[in-house]
């Protein structure tokens, strides 16, 4: 699975990508094309590189960072040119310029990294020979021209063109033939370096991406995760960057959450507006950030590697397939059930399943889903506001409405009973008091035992 396939997940992944201070369009495309990492050791290596960049930005003056970013702005996507070179095509002047420009850029960036103790963190192939081929006069200027020094005969022809303007057409034709021969010769000389040029382009993109990730970690207060080996995940002071930023605009703080889960199903209950959906969105976001090598929004994080990640959130209509929100939801959850039978390492995060159907059938569907997925070799975190029997599932509940405000911390409970706090929450929002009072009266009336009529006889 590539990043571009999940970028629009409702968990908020696009927000994180949009906040990256990437300098080149190619680096962004390379990042979007990157595949989700599913090997624990590869993930550790990826974070090892990122840690070098975070150390770099912490110890270096902003001027050096700005200089490196300015250089990286010159990175262009020349994959078509590199492919033509690999196919032994004759490159035109623009393509030869692109190769020369990339070679000089890679050399400059490599020198900057060496000067600041970053040598070898991201390996950039040496392209000095490429520069020599395309810069015979040693000017080190990132432009291309078929210089006179490439061909003595061409030099003489150009001199004759200046001296004999009346012979321009004939001389120009001869010069064009010689220039094409120079292009052919240069392309043949460059062909053995096609792989190194491609690797240099990718290395520069990796540098751009890692530098942007490091700066994002500092800006958002993200952390490096520990790779879990036993399938369990644990977060301390986890937060959602996008929600946190939105609250800050209104002068409000995001309340971080502590949560852990393993292979035993975890059921999160709580009233509406209790933050359950935000918890699932944040867990999904953290898992994806982890497996694409980003910093994690938490004070501490221990995350298990998964092969597949499913985030099923309610109210998702599928216009393309002509499905209602309930039908689309059922299809998504059905995919989770089928995947759980394939012995893959799965993380499934299911938000309020069956919320759009009647409460009786909805509760039955949620309870049955919990039983179907229990005992599978997978991690399941599910939220609900239905009162159900949790079975072997671990139960967490949002603390809820206390002292006039919501407490979004999660506490462990013994059953899946949902607290009845809707009216208190509505009242705190300033909702019409007549409506709330009438609802309270109906609840109280429903809770009273029925009166027994006395027999007149």
Secondary structure, DSSP 4 states (H G I P E B T S, - for coil): -BHHHHTT-TTTHHHHHHTS----HHHHHHHHHPBPP--HHHHHHHHHHHHHHHHHHHHS-HHHHHHHHHHHTT----HHHHHHHHTTPPP-HHHHHHHHHHHHHHHHHHHHHHHTT-TTTS-----HHHHHHH-TT----S-----GGG-HHHHHHHHHHHH-GGGHHHHHHHHHHHHHHHHHHHHHHHHTTHHHHHHHHHHHHHHHHHHHHHHHHHHHT-BPPEEESSS-EEEEEE--HHHHHHHHHTT-----EEEEE-SS-EEEE--TTSSHHHHHHHHHHHHHHHHTT--BSSSEEEEE--SEEEEEESS--BTTTTB-HHHHHHHHHHHHHHHHTTT--EEEEEESTTTTS-HHHHHHHHHHHHHHHTTSSEEEEEEE-S-B--TT-EEEEEEEEETTEEEEEEEEESSBPPP--HHHHHHHTT--HHHHHHHHHHHHHHHSPPPPPPP--
